[in-house]
Amino acid sequence: MNETVGDLASPVTFTAAAVLEVLRRVCECAGTDFAGAEVLQAPADSAVVLVPSVGLVARIGVDVGHRGRLEQELRAASWLSDQGLFTPTPAAAAPCPQLTVAEGRVVTWWQYIPSREHASLHSLMATLRVLHSLPTAGLDIARFDPWARVAGQIRAATGLSDADRARLAHRWDELRSLWKQSRWPSEPYVAIHGDAHTLNTLVHEGAVYLLDLEDMRLGPWQWDTLTPLVHLRARWISADDYRAAIEAYGADPRAEEEIELLVAIRLLRITCWLASRTAREPGVVARARRRIDYVEDPTLLTRGPAGF
């Protein structure tokens, strides 16, 4: 099942309908009943589909270039479970082998967590505190790369003008130069989630489950704690919400030297991710273009209209 059929492997055609079609073919080849399959996470870099007949979810990567990230996610999830943290575990018995390539997409299989409830920001930060305290011996994941996928995402942002993509590339060049001269490349690194926000969690039977471990790396703890800081500056949360989240974690990233560089890099990465979707989702073009303004001038988070 390694063939590519027509245009299915294009990021532009990575839609919910295309995801369901790929998974239908996988299940058909494996003799698995596909009835009732439901998209739980809409396609972005990957999509998540529940297959009720086997009680598992399939995670489908946008293209074969995503395979390494999904392979690392499988290792990270097994390690986290061994450490006593909650995360969906890779399926021991799945309809097809892990990392099967079907029509240019990469498929992995996971435990289904029967919940649609996300953790609060306070609970997420408390969970990250535990994650960052874990010894990393035996954890086989890469070191944090702040520029992971940025180049590819800018190339894929064909729903934007050449001028807008050039603005992103220019800001990327500026931040790379600052990164090399900063403290961050030589910092002591811990296990970080890499994309820590409340939508990457589920709450089930009182436990917080960490999801979407594709970006889990050995990196600076400050990276994971940027979420409440960016949300505060965008006025998505109140000062009291921020204080509670930071108290749950036990450290305030605002006290860290050169934290503004990490904030600027975070804004670039968030914006490049959104920009990469513009070709297949014209509805996000205006938001992506507005975010480029914020990437060029992060003070707009606090000076401009609320939101990002």
Steps between C-alpha positions, in 0.01 A plus 500: 500500500778737406361628173398857431165535332434813295507824695417360845849569637489874432480725811244708311263201487549401865134544588267306729351323199844400370605374844190282528559362150860406580397331824211319328750347259733404786216332688376328186843350434524387864150353506392750768147637520514873421136575588447798727850644460512856634754778457590614852774744402470687173795480260790739553840326513311186593145384564348267759219259414308269734434151362228362730520139379848458654470763774811683377586832345714537191736795475570587138799714402470739209777337292797263522717788616300480823610141570798591719287720721237230545767239570643723772149552638461124543825484699413807709157364592644167614760681711244732658278207594798325657560814709145496633362794304174458311501496122328283239718195445593351163267214410653159563266331252399721208339434160836565329860557616591831654630758252331337203507730197171510310449723197788717616365543855653346814272310739555420869253339742422601858298430809167682494437731796119536527492868589448834326593705808824701489707586805500848648810714453572455871487119468715505187769703674496268801548204265787674319669556835507124549614434144790746525619342825541152353849355449555454128719189506365259241296762318583464131388831350673784320618831643279804457533665160318835496493500119351155448268509197517880464658488153250244373207687647602825332535316167157344549335835577390546139171654606703807597670744266871478420545819698340352812714187477807721458408684820491169688832389351664831592382480859620140517849614391500771768398260776751231395780751540375603845457135605863415422619784723259425786515286813246251369711258291720421803227482764452181708217320325212298645221297342252753358168444329589750228143601413344535843153649502168387642365364170786248511356347815205287604357444845377147571400364840674793669833455323660743253616327181765667285430467126684574176856416600648554152690806625622348826871577528786556740478875533475802733216479750420862422371401155205307642413782741457755220139398445353691797732794431391533136137452603532773761650745254235416241240562772356152466541451876494738797787595727343280769487204261866554417597522866318173578667322207846618603440404861406151381825477307724662761697746284419808295663517156482881510787494748727322251774684314442505122148362532382749237702314237310180578172690481596638157596152376175356635298762311692422181437126532130543577465729200693277260283206603185699423648638177575147377124428502399799284505313168235252614320728747443844342304601808821529707683733258393824668594368845837381373575839344407677825728268694793588276466858630533365854799285403678809371405700811414282804406810703177507297381220730460753777450817292268377227149354505446208736579160351764368267 
